[in-house]
Amino acid sequence: MRTSPLLFSILAATLMSAGVVSAQAADGKFYDPSNAASPTGYTTGYELYRTIGCPGRALNDTPCKVPAEADSDGDGVVDSKDKCPNTPAGRKVNADGCELDRDGDGIVDGDDACPDVYAKTADGCPLAAAALAEGKPAADYAAAETAPAAIPRRLVLEGVNFDYDKSTLRPEDIAIIDQNAADLKEWGDVDVEVAGHTDNRGSDKYNMGLSLRRAEAVRDYLITKGISADRLTAKGYGESEPLESNDTDEGRFKNRRVELNQKK
């Protein structure tokens, strides 16, 4: 006796239904599609089949709600991408979730009483300035001065980095550059060098050109934010001044950067 096509159809439907029921019996948990090797971070077809394992829903229903990633310190950078997960509330951070240090003196802005002046002191202010604030003669502190107040200011655009072989600004960097533009206005009418940098991949000649294009991209944007073009000069340094080791992807990414340096 031959089995009819109808019987096969009923059997297949029964098996599929059992599979869906089994997948949906996960006490509220749903299929985790994470896939670090995928360009999107998910397995292929994730958005199409996200109802799999979602209790009470068939395959083509509205997808399950994906829980929002945790941001324990509330700095706007989710824990999985936050390299400084315990940042105090209200502090400004870069794309890695770490506090900004605009003047590059090693004291984060939230703890730096003079965040735009390079000074290797306990509070981030030159000692002479601290003396005057206390009503004491600045000369009393001259011997202990660790950084002259007139030192040219340097501003690393923390979190503003470029994709490999690119000189275009990333959308997520715009807010950081906007803040840097506000800081530049506080510097007063001083000339500033916009310095571009690359990682060590590519020839020296090519990297010099690429770093200059990156500097020009930031310079052009700063001009749109009201910084006088006469104050800004773009210069490329290629791969000659790395911040991090070029032996890792993370180090190379951080080296693809732009800095703002007050001219002497």
N, C-alpha and C positions, 0 to 999 in steps of 0.2 A: 504493500500500500504506500502510495506517495504522499508525503506531507504537503499540504496545500500552502501556497504563498501567504494566505491569510493567517495560518498558524504561526509561520515564521515572523510575521509582522507583530502578532500579539506577543510572542515570546520576546522579541527585541524591545518592544515598548515596556514590557514588564521589567526587563533587566535595566534599561535606562532609568526607569522610575525608581528602582531600588537603589541605583547608584546616586541619584540626585538626593533621595531621602537620606542615604548614608552620609553624603557630603554635607547635608544641612543639619545633621545632628551633632553639631560641635559646640553646643551650649553658648551660642552667640559669637563664636570665633569664625572668621572667614579665611579663605585662602590667602596666604602671604606670597605675593608675586615678586618679592625682592630678587633682583638679579644684577649684581655689581658689574657683570661682564656686558650687560646690555647698554647701548647708548642712552636709552631712556631711563635706566635703572630698574626696569621691570621686565618680566618675561613677555615674549611675543604674544599678542592677543589679550593682554591683561585687561584693557579697558572693555573689550568686547565680552569677555567671560568673567567679569568681576563678581557676578552673582553666584559663582560656584562656592558652595559651602556657607552661603548666607542664609540663615534659617528662615523658612517660610517663603522663599522666592524661587521661581523657576529660572531656567538658564537665560532667557531673554528679558527678564524683568529689569526694573530700574536697579543699577548697581548698588552694592552695599556701600554704606557710608564708611569712608576711610578715616580712622582716628587721626586727629592732628598730632604732629610730632611735638614732643614736650620741649619747652624752653624754660628750664628750671630757674634761671636767674632773670628772666624777663627782659633780655637785652635785644630781642628780635632775631637772634641766631639760634636755631634749634640745636638741641643737645648733641645730635649726631654730627654736627658740623662745628660745634663750639669748642675751640681749643682752650678757652678760659671759662669754664662752666660756672664759676662762682663769682662773677663780676658783681660788685656792689650795685644796688639799684640806682638808676638815674645816670650812670656813667656812659659816656659815648664810646662805642666800640667800632672796630673795623670788621671786615667781612669774616674774619676768623673768630669773632666774638671776644677779642682782646682789647683792652683799653688803649686809647690813642695816646701818643706821646708826640705832640706836634713839633716841639723844638729839638727832639732827639737827644735829650740829656739823660735818658734812662729813668726819669720820674714821670709816671703816667699823669695825664692832664688832671685827673680827679684829685691827685695828691700834690700837684705842682702849683705853688702860689704864684709863679710867673711862667705860665704855660707857653709863652711865645719867646722866652729868653733862655738860651742855653746856659745852664749853671749847674755844676756838679756839687750841689749843696743839699742839706737835709730837706729844705722846703722848695728847692728848685729856683730860688732867687739868688742873684749875686749878693755876696756878703755886704758890699757897700750899700746896696739898696736896703738890706735888712737893718743895717746900722742906722741909716737915716730914719727908717720907720720907727725905730726905738728911741729916736732923739739923741743918738750918740754920734760922735765924730766919725765919719767914714774912715779917716786915717787910722783909727784904732784897729781897723780890720784889714788894712792894706796888706800886711804880711801874710795873712791867712787867706787872701783872695784866691780862689781856685779857678775862676773863669772870668775874664774881663767882661764888663757889661757891654762893651762895644763890639763884641765878637759877632760876626755876620750870622744872621739867623738861617737855619736850615730846616726845611719842612718836608719830611718824607710823606708822600701821599699814602698813608697806611690803608691797605685794602684796595687801592687802585692798581690793578695789575692787568697785563695784556695777555690774550690768548697767543699761543705759539704762532710766530710769523705774522702777527696782526698788529696794526697800529690804530685800530678803531676803538673808541671808548665803549666799554660794556655798560648796558643800562643800569646794572646794579651799582656802578661806581659813581653815577652822576650825583647822588645825594652827598657823597663824601667830598667830591670836588666842589660842590656848592658851599660846604662848610669851609673848605680851604680858601675859597674866594672871599668869604667873610673875614677869615683870619688875615688874608693879605691886605685887605682894606685897613685893618687895625695896625698894620706895620707902618702905615703912613706912605708918604711919597718917596719910596725907595725903589731902586732898580732891582729886578729879580731875574735870575737865570732859571729857565725851565729845562731841567736836565733829564734826558731820556736814557734808558739803559736796556740791555738785552741779556739773555742767558748766553751760554758759550756755543750753542749750535749755529752752524753757518760760518762763513768766512768773516774775517775781521772787517773787510771792506763792506760787505753786505750788512753786517750788524751795525756799523756806524751809520749807514743810511737809514736802517730800520729804527734805530734809537732816536735819530733826528725826527723822523716822521711821528713817532710817539710823542716827543716833546712838542712838536708843532700842533698835534691834536689837542693836547691839554691847553697849550697857549691860546689856540683859537677859541676853545670853550670858555676859558677865563675872561677873554675879551668880551664875549657875549654876556657875561655876568657883571660887566661894568668896570673891569680892571683895564686901565689905560694900556693900549698897545705899546706905547713908548716905554713903559716900565718893564716889558716882558721880552726876553731874548731866549729863543730856543736853541739848545745845543745837544748834540748826541755824543754819548760816551761809549757806545757799543757794549762790549762785554768786559771792559777794563776795570769796572768797579763793582764786583758782585757783593750783595749783602749776605747771601747764603751760599752754601756749597752747590755747585752745578752737578753734583753726582746723583741728586735725587730729583724727582719730578716736582716735589714741593719747593725745593731750593731754587730750581730753575724758574718756577712760576713767580716766586717772590723777587727774583732778579729782573723780571720783565716789568719794570716800574718807571715812574717819573718822580723827580724830587724838585722842590722849589728852593733855590739858594739865593739869599740876599747878596748882591754884589758889594764888594768893598768900595 
